């Protein structure tokens, strides 16, 4: 749910001897739904190897071990999958600042590296906490999480595990966008009706223009966590349970209305059409 300042612009024009007015109102709405799936990427990195074949061999072996571990967590749910890309050997060297020498130093010159990225996707959102803990335990049991110190000149293969991301399916997100746009237009209409009653706008009202060129804002879920008592691999090790925020899609729609009667500013016996801007803060959401 998001609060937005919504500007309302009243103006008036003289057409055929009859004053007519317009009002442009920005409606807004947000639609939120629970996450439908979670993805996490594991990066297998081999570096500082003297030969391309050595980097390739070490990296392929580690990637295969990670794939084997992740397969145990794949389910039969639709689209639950594991995708792998990379696996190309390239020249490598590492530059770092040495506190001992007070200058930049180069380690592992003229060596080779290989990187493989493995993305794991599951629809078991509610069960992801213990699953994620087990994946980390299985990986870190055999591989370190980084190359170590920047000045480390030895060959190493490590596996870095990214923070998980939750989202909804494409079709769900499209439906949420359509719903948000519809609710935003409804919000604009409700605002106009309220202003029409307040400023005594009467007569036939027409919609002159609908501007929905605003980009829908689909925000990916950030991870938040809560402690949960659970066991990992048969032990009593506490497991952190993931608690993903809902996915929210927001939209704004500008609607311009025309009507035969508007506001007037009178000085003595002379009245002229007025123009004023009124800012209102409102909230429109659908959970």
VEXSENU-629997 format. One record per residue: residue in three letters; y, z, x negated of N, C-alpha, C in turn. Coordinates in steps of 0.02 Angstrom, whole numbers, plus 32768, in hexadecimal, padded with zeros to 4 digits. Example, Ala and Ser with C-alpha at 12.3 -4.5 7.8 and 13.67 -1.06 7.14 Angstrom:
BEGIN
Ala7EE481867D6C7F1F81867D997F5B81867D6C;Ser7F9081627D7E7FCB81657D548002818A7D7B;
END
This chain:
BEGIN
Unk7FC580007FD6800080008000803D80007FD4;Unk806B7FD37FDF80A47FCA7FB380E47FC67FDC;Unk81187FE97FC581587FE67FE781847FB37FC5;Unk81A57F8A7FEC81D07F567FD282137F587FF5;Unk82497F4B7FD1828A7F447FF0828F7EFF800E;Unk829B7EFB804E829A7EBC807282E07EAA8089;Unk82FF7E77806B83437E65807F83447E3C80BF;Unk83747E4B80EA837E7E25812883C47E098126;Unk83CB7DC7812A840C7DA78127841D7D89816A;Unk84537DA38188846E7D8781C684A87D5881B4;Unk84AA7D1E81D284E47CF281C984F17CCF820A;Unk852C7CB1820F853D7C8E824D85617C4D823E;Unk85557C1A826785757BD9825E85907BC282A3;Unk85C17B9682A185DD7B7A82DE85C17B3482E7;Unk859D7B27831E857F7AE6832B858D7AD28373;Unk85B37A9A837D85C17A8183BF85E97AB283E9;Unk86127ADB83C6863B7B0B83EA86177B4A83FD;Unk85D77B5083EA85B07B8B83FA859A7BAD83BA;Unk85A67BEE83B685917C12837C85457C1C837D;Unk85257C0F834484DD7C1E833E84D27C4482FD;Unk849E7C6A82FB84917C9482C1844C7C8882A5;Unk84437C9D826784017C9A824683F37CDD8225;Unk83B57CEB821E839F7D2881FB83627D1681D1;Unk83657D258190832D7D198163830F7D5C8150;Unk82D17D64816082AF7DA4815682727D9A8129;Unk82697DC880FA822E7DC680CF81FB7DF980E8;Unk81C27DDF80FD818C7E0B8112815A7E1480D9;Unk813A7E4B80D681097E5780A180CC7E7B80BD;Unk80947E72809A80577E9380AF80267E968075;Unk7FFA7EC580787FC67ECD80457F837ED88067;Unk7F4F7EBB804B7F0C7EC480647EE17EDF802B;Unk7EBD7F1580377E947F3480027E4C7F388019;Unk7E1F7F2D7FEA7DD87F327FF87DB57F507FBB;Unk7D7C7F727FC67D577F8D7F8D7D3C7F557F60;Unk7D347F657F217D197F347EF27CD27F207F06;Unk7CC27EE17EFB7C807EC77F0D7C527EBF7ED0;Unk7C6F7EB87E957C467EB27E597C6C7ECD7E1D;Unk7C467ED77DE77C637EF07DA87C4B7EC47D6F;Unk7C787EB37D417C657E8F7D057C787EB87CC7;Unk7C507EB07C937C607ED07C537C4A7E9F7C1D;Unk7C737E987BEA7C657E697BB37C537E907B74;Unk7C1E7E7C7B547C097E987B147C117E627ADE;Unk7C347E727AA97C417E437A737C167E557A36;Unk7BEB7E277A247BC07E3079E97BE17E0D79AE;Unk7BF47E33797C7C197E1979437BF37E257902;Unk7BE87DEF78DD7BCA7DF3789A7BFC7DD67868;Unk7C0D7DFC78347C407DE578057C317DFB77BE;Unk7C527DD977907C4D7DE777487C097DD2772B;Unk7BEA7DA077487BAA7D86772E7BB87D4D76FD;Unk7B917D4A76C87B9D7D1A76937B8E7CD276A8;Unk7B5F7CC976D77B4B7C8676EC7B517C807738;Unk7B627C4577527B647C3C779B7B227C4C77BC;Unk7AEC7C3A779B7AAA7C4677B87A9B7C9077BE;Unk7AB67CB877907AAB7D0177937AD37D1F77CE;Unk7B117D0977D67B397D21780F7B197D0C7850;Unk7B007CCE78537AE07CB5788F7AA17CDC78A0;Unk7A787CE8786E7A3A7D0B787A7A457D527892;Unk7A737D7678717A807DBB78857A9E7DBE78CB;Unk7ACC7D9078DA7AEE7D90791A7ABF7D7D7953;Unk7A967D4A79487A687D34797C7A347D6A798C;Unk7A1E7D8D795879ED7DC379647A0C7DFB798D;Unk7A4A7E0F797B7A6B7E4579A07A7A7E2F79E8;Unk7A917DF179F17AA07DD97A347A627DD87A5F;Unk7A2A7DC37A4379EB7DC27A6879D67E097A7D;Unk79E17E397A5179D07E7F7A6279FD7E997A9A;Unk7A3D7E877A997A6B7E9D7ACE7A587E7B7B10;Unk7A467E3B7B0D7A317E187B4A79F37E387B68;Unk79C47E4B7B3E79867E6A7B5579967EAD7B77;Unk79C57ED37B5A79D97F127B7879F97F077BBC;Unk7A267ED77BC17A4A7ECB7C007A1D7EB07C37;Unk79EA7E8B7C2579BC7E6F7C58799C7EA57C81;Unk79927EE07C6379747F177C8879A07F307CC1;Unk79E17F1F7CBE7A0F7F367CF17A217EFF7D24;Unk7A087EC37D197A157E8D7D4879ED7E997D88;Unk7A0C7E8C7DC179EA7E957E0179DF7E517E21;Unk79C27E527E5B79B57E147E8079EF7E027EAE;Unk7A267E277EA87A5F7E197ED37A7D7DD57EC2;Unk7A9D7DB77EF47ABC7D767EEC7AF07D777EB5;Unk7AEC7D477E887B1D7D3D7E537B1C7D727E1C;Unk7AF27DA57E207AEC7DD47DE97AD27DAC7DAD;Unk7AF47DB07D757AE37D817D3F7AF97D9C7CFC;Unk7AE57D777CC87AF97D857C847B0A7D427C64;Unk7B477D3C7C497B5E7CFE7C2A7B6D7D0A7BE0;Unk7B5A7CD97BB77B647CDF7B6F7B897CA37B55;Unk7BBB7CAF7B2A7BDE7C777B0A7BF17C8B7AC3;Unk7C027C597A9C7C127C657A557BD97C4E7A2A;Unk7BC77C7779FA7B8F7C6779CE7B9E7C32799B;Unk7BDD7C2C79857BF17BFA79537C067C1D7913;Unk7BEA7C0978DB7BFB7C27789A7C3C7C0A7880;Unk7C667C3578637CA67C2178487CB67C477808;Unk7CE27C2C77DD7CF87C5177A27D197C9377B5;Unk7D157CC477887D2F7D0677987D4D7D27775A;Unk7D827D4D77667D9D7D7D77367DC87DAE775D;Unk7DD47DE977417DFA7E1C77647E337E347737;Unk7E6F7E3477517EAA7E4C772C7EC07E8E7749;Unk7ECD7EBE771E7EE27F0077367F147F1D7704;Unk7F397F4F77197F6A7F7076EE7F497FAD76CE;Unk7F4A7FAF768C7F2B7FE576677F5F801A7656;Unk7F518058766B7F7E808F765A7F7980A07610;Unk7F41809075F17F3880A075AA7F638072757D;Unk7F628031758C7F87800275637FCD7FF5757E;Unk7FD8800575BD80197FF975DB80277FB075EA;Unk7FF37F8875F17FFC7F4176017FC07F28762A;Unk7FC67EEC76427F907ECE76697F567EBA763C;Unk7F1A7EC776537EDE7EB6762E7EB17E8A7659;Unk7E887E62763A7E597E37765C7E127E4C764A;Unk7DE97E57767E7DA37E6776737D797E2F7692;Unk7D3E7E28767B7D0E7DF576927D2B7DAE768D;Unk7D497D9C76557D627D5776507D277D26764A;Unk7D327CEA76657CFF7CB576617CBD7CCA7680;Unk7CC07CF076B67C837D0376DA7C847CE4771F;Unk7C537CF577487C4B7CD5778A7C407D0977C1;Unk7C517CF377FD7C497D1D78387C2C7CF57871;Unk7C127D1978A37BFE7CFA78E27C0A7D2B791A;Unk7C247D1179527C337D3B798C7C0F7D2079CA;Unk7BF07D4D79EF7BD07D3B7A2F7BE77D6C7A64;Unk7BFF7D517A9C7C177D7B7AD37BE77D777B0D;Unk7BD27DB07B267BA27DB47B5C7BC37DD97B96;Unk7BC97DB87BD07BE87DD67C0B7BB27DE77C3E;Unk7BB27E257C527B817E3F7C827BA47E4B7CC5;Unk7B857E347CFB7BA27E3B7D3E7B6F7E5A7D6D;Unk7B857E8C7D937B597EAC7DC37B7E7EBC7E03;Unk7B597EBA7E3B7B767ECC7E7B7B687F157E8D;Unk7B487F397E627B397F7F7E6E7B757FAA7E58;Unk7BAC7FA37E7D7BEA7FC57E6B7BE180117E6D;Unk7BC2802A7EA17BBA80737EA87B8C80917E74;Unk7B6180687E577B3180807E257B46806F7DDD;Unk7B8280557DD57B95803A7D947BA080707D60;Unk7BB780AC7D747BC480E17D437B8980F17D16;Unk7B5181077D337B1681157D097AFC80D67CE5;Unk7B02809C7D067AEC805D7CE67B15804F7CA7;Unk7B5780587CAD7B84804B7C747B76807C7C3B;Unk7B6880BA7C4C7B5780EC7C197B1780DA7BF5;Unk7AE580C27C1B7AA580AF7BFD7AAD80727BCF;Unk7AD780427BE47AE480077BBA7B04801C7B78;Unk7B3580497B7C7B5680607B3F7B2580857B11;Unk7AFC80AF7B2F7ACC80D57B077A9B80A57AE5;Unk7A8180747B0B7A5180457AEE7A6E801B7AB6;Unk7AAD80077ABD7ACD7FDD7A8A7ADD80067A4C;Unk7AFD80407A567B1380677A1D7ADA808B79F8;Unk7A9F808B7A177A6580A679F47A52807A79B9;Unk7A61803979BE7A4D800A798A7A887FEA7965;Unk7AC37FEB79837AFC7FC979647B3A7FF47967;Unk7B627FF179317BA1801479317BD37FEE795C;Unk7C0B8010796B7C3B7FF4799A7C737FCD7979;Unk7C787FCF79367CAD7FAB79127C967F9D78CB;Unk7CBF7F7A78A57CAD7F6A785F7CB97FA47830;Unk7CD47FDB784B7CE2801478207D28800F7805;Unk7D33802877C97D76802677AB7D897FDE779A;Unk7DCA7FD0779D7DE27F8D778E7DD17F777747;Unk7DCA7FA7771B7DBA7F9776D57D707F9276C7;Unk7D467F9576FB7CFE7F9176F27CEA7F4A76DC;Unk7CCE7F4276A07CBE7EFF76877C767EE97695;Unk7C517F0F76BC7C0A7F0076C57BFF7EDA7706;Unk7BCA7EB377077BB97E8D77447BA47EBD777B;Unk7BB77EAC77B97BA97EDA77F07BA47EB27831;Unk7B787EC9785C7B747EAF78A17B7E7EE978D0;Unk7BAF7EE278FD7BBE7F18792C7BC77EFB7972;Unk7BC67F2879A47BCD7F1479EA7C057F3C7A0A;Unk7C397F1A7A207C717F3A7A427C697F317A8E;Unk7C707F677AB37C677F657AFB7CAB7F6D7B1C;Unk7CC07F3B7B447D017F3E7B667D007F6D7BA2;Unk7D3C7F7E7BB97D427FA67BF67D2D7F7B7C31;Unk7D067F967C607CF07F6D7C997D297F5C7CC8;Unk7D227F247CEA7D537F0E7D1B7D307F027D5E;Unk7D4F7F197D947D357F0F7DD77D5F7EDB7DFC;Unk7D407EB67E2A7D657E837E4F7D3E7E747E8F;Unk7D5A7E467EB67D387E2E7EF37D287DE47EE8;Unk7CFB7DCA7F107CE67D847F0C7D207D567F1F;Unk7D1D7D177F087D527CE77F147D5E7CDD7F5F;Unk7D297CD67F867D317CCA7FCE7D527D067FEF;Unk7D407D427FD97D5F7D7E7FF47DA97D807FE3;Unk7DBA7D6E7FA57E007D6E7F8F7E297D3B7FB6;Unk7E0C7D007FC47E2F7CCE7FEB7E3D7CE88032;Unk7E0A7D08804F7E127D2380937E477D5A8093;Unk7E497D83805F7E7B7DB780597EC17D998054;Unk7EC77D62802F7F087D4080287F217D26806B;Unk7EF37D0780907F067CED80D37F1B7D268101;Unk7EF67D5C80FF7F067D9681297F497DB48116;Unk7F567DB980D57F967DD580BD7FD17DAA80D4;Unk7FC97D6780D17FFE7D3A80E7800B7D418131;Unk7FD67D4781597FDD7D5081A180007D9181B2;Unk7FED7DC7818F800C7E08819B80557E098184;Unk80647DE4814F80A97DE1813680D67DBE816A;Unk80BD7D88818880E37D6581BC80EC7D9381F9;Unk80B97DB9820A80BD7DE8824280F17E1E8232;Unk80F27E3581F481227E6781E081697E4D81E7;Unk81757E0E81D381B87DF081DA81CC7DED8223;Unk819E7DDA824F81AE7DD5829681BF7E1982B3;Unk81997E4D82A081A67E9082B981EB7EA982A2;Unk81FC7E998263823E7EAC824A82757E8A8272;Unk826C7E48827E82A07E2382A282A97E4082E9;Unk82717E4F830A82767E6A834E829C7EAC834E;Unk82917ED4831A82B57F14831683007F09830B;Unk83117EDB82DF83587ECC82D383787EAB8310;Unk83527E818333836D7E60836F83807E9483A4;Unk83557EC783AA83657EFC83DB83A17F2583C4;Unk83A57F32838283DB7F5C8368841E7F3A836C;Unk84207EF7835F845F7ED3835D846B7EA9839C;Unk84437EB583CF844D7E968410844B7E49840B;Unk841A7E3083E684107DE783E283EA7DD08420;Unk84077D9F844483E87D89848283E07D3D8482;Unk83BA7D2484B183B27CDC84B983737CC38496;Unk836E7C81849583337C61847883337C66842C;Unk82FC7C7E841182F57C8683C882C37C5383AE;Unk82D47C31837982A87C00835B829A7C128312;Unk825E7C0082FC824D7C0682B582627BC58293;Unk82947BC9826782AD7B8E824582847B7C8207;Unk826D7BAF81E4824A7BA281A5821D7BDC8193;Unk81E47BCC817781B67BFF815C81A97BED8114;Unk81BC7C1A80E781B47C0F809F817F7C3F8085;Unk81447C24807A810E7C4D805E80FB7C348019;Unk812F7C207FF381227C067FAF81197C3E7F7D;Unk81227C7D7F9381157CB47F6580CC7CB47F51;Unk80BF7CC17F13807A7CC47EFC805A7D057F13;Unk801F7CFE7F307FFA7D3A7F447FE87D607F05;Unk7FF17DA17F077FE57DCA7ECC7FA17DEB7ED2;Unk7F6F7DCF7EB17F2C7DEB7EB37F247E177E76;Unk7F237E587E7F7F207E857E467ED87E9C7E3B;Unk7EC27E937DFD7E7F7EAA7DEB7E7F7EF67DEA;Unk7E457F127DF77E3F7F5A7DF97E407F777DB2;Unk7E657FAC7DA97E617FD17D6B7E2D80077D73;Unk7E11801D7D3B7DDD80507D3E7DFB80957D40;Unk7DE380BE7D6C7DF181057D6B7DAE81297D6C;Unk7DAD81647D537D6D81857D4B7D6F81CC7D68;Unk7D3581E47D7B7D2F822A7D907CEE82457D74;Unk7CED82847D647CB182A27D487C7A82A57D7D;Unk7C3E829A7D667C05829D7D947BC882B97D70;Unk7BA782E87D8F7B6C83047D717B3382D37D78;Unk7B1882BC7D427AE1828D7D437ABA82947D02;Unk7A8082757CFF7A5882787CC37A5082337CA6;Unk7A4D822F7C647A4881EF7C427A0881F07C18;Unk79DC81C07C25799D81BA7C00797581FA7C02;Unk7973821A7C3C794A82557C44796882947C28;Unk79A582917C0C79C482CD7BF079F582E97C23;Unk7A19831D7C0E7A4B833B7C3A7A9183297C21;Unk7A9782F17BFE7AD782DB7BE67B0482C67C21;Unk7B4082E37C267B6D82D07C5D7B7F82867C59;Unk7B8382657C927B96821F7C957BD9821A7CBA;Unk7C0681F17C9F7C4581E57CC17C3A81AE7CF5;Unk7C4881BE7D347C3D818F7D6B7C7C81657D75;Unk7C7381247D777CAD80F87D837CC380FD7DCC;Unk7D0380FC7DD67D2080FF7E197D5580C97E1D;Unk7D41808D7E2E7D6D80537E2C7D9F80547E66;Unk7DDD80437E567E10803D7E8A7E027FFE7EB4;Unk7E1D7FFF7EF17E147FC57F1C7E3B7F897F01;Unk7E237F4D7F127E457F0F7F007E7A7F017F35;Unk7EB77EF37F207EED7EE87F4F7F0B7EA27F46;Unk7F157E7F7F7E7F377E3F7F7E7F767E477FA9;Unk7FB07E367F8D7FEF7E3D7FB080107DF97FBA;Unk80397DF37FEE805C7DB57FFA809F7DC5801B;Unk80CF7D97801281117D9B803281217D588052;Unk81417D5B808C81537D1E80B1819B7D2480C8;Unk81C37CF180B982077CEE80D282097CC58112;Unk82237CE3814782287CC1818782727CBE819C;Unk828A7C8281AD82CF7C7A81C482CF7C6C820F;Unk82F37C96823482F97C90827C833F7C77828E;Unk83457C5182C583877C3E82DF838D7C588327;Unk83CA7C69833A83D57C86837C841D7C778390;Unk842C7C7783D2846E7C6283EA84A57C9783E5;Unk84937CD483D884C67D0883D684BE7D308396;Unk84F57D3E837584F17D64833785287D988335;Unk85347DB482FB85667DE882F485AC7DCB82ED;Unk85DF7DEF830386237DD982FD864E7E1182E1;Unk867F7DFE82BA86B27E2D82A386F37E1C82C7;Unk87117E4C82E9874C7E3F831187897E6282F3;Unk87C07E3C82EE88007E5782D888337E46830F;Unk88447E788336886F7E6B836F884A7E4283A3;Unk88667E0983B688467DDE83E8881E7DA683C8;Unk881A7DA5838487F77D6F836287B37D898349;Unk877D7D66835B873A7D798345871C7D40831D;Unk86FF7D4F82E486DF7D1D82BA86987D3382AA;Unk866C7D01829E86277D13828C86277D3B824B;Unk85FB7D6B824685F67D94820A85B67D8481E5;Unk85B47D9881A785777D91817E856D7DD3815A;Unk85327DEF816185257E2E813F84DD7E2E8127;Unk84D17E5780F5848D7E5F80DA84777EA780E6;Unk843D7EAD810584217EEF811383E07EF580EE;Unk83D87F2A80C8839A7F3480A283727F6B80C3;Unk83347F5B80D083077F8C80F082C97F9480C5;Unk82AD7FCF80C0826F7FDB809C82387FE980CE;Unk82037FC380C981CD7FCC80F8818A7FC780D4;Unk81557FD980F581127FD680D880E57FB18109;Unk80BF7F8280F080917F5C811B80517F5380F4;Unk801A7F6D810C7FDB7F6580E87FA27F668119;Unk7F6B7F4C81007F2D7F4C81277EF67F6480F8;Unk7ED37F96810A7E9F7FB080DF7E5C7F9380F3;
END
